């Protein structure tokens, strides 16, 4: 299921009715989730995209793909449902807060060692991500939230 909880025709119709409402709806839903559950949802969404990137990417030094960028991951998690300049101030704030809420989940995955961020030393500010072997195993077992909860500091 997409992070916005809508798919196909429902998402299209909802986007036409009120393009900024998806930001507010998603923010309310994800803020209500504990970080470990939010992180599990994020990992389930980004892992296939990261795996696809690994399959299609050029490799450098055997570490990971060249084109899995942090900005792209956040765009995958928070698709543009409306142009930011067309949002009301409340919707813009919800969009911004949702990005922070989902970034917190991404960071929890990194802290729990289920997702790895790295740089090749290229000096760029682009963050590259890979699903760790522990992350793959947790996805296969279906216990991502439990692993995150166990590994996060108090």
Phi, psi and omega in degrees: 000136176297157182297336179277356175076008179233150177218160173056229185296324178301316181294318179298314181296317180296322180294324179286324183293309179207094188299337180268350183296329180299323179298313182294316179299313181294320179300313179300316183293314184283331174293330180287341181277142170296156183302320182296320178290320177298317179297320178298319179295318179296314181298319178299330180278316187274334184302314179297323179293321178293317179299318179297319178297320178298320181293326186260347189275157168283143182256146179230123177058022177066014184269313184177185185284153180280336192241033173259096188259148178304317178299321179293322178296317179293325176294325176295320181286325184233080181296151179287103178271343179203151176294132181305329180285352178259001182271150172289164178303323179292319180291322178298317179297319178297319178300313181297313181294326177295318177301318179293318180300317180286327176296325176300319178294319176300316179296323177298322178294323178291314179298323180280000178064030175263338177230140182244132171249145185203166175226148180279000186085019182283351180083003180274167179263010180281131177262130177256147182235151173217148174277126182286164174303324176296322179295317178298315180297318180295321177297316180296322179282337182080024182239037182302313182300320180294319180295316179299314181299321181290326186266343179288142176291157180294000000 
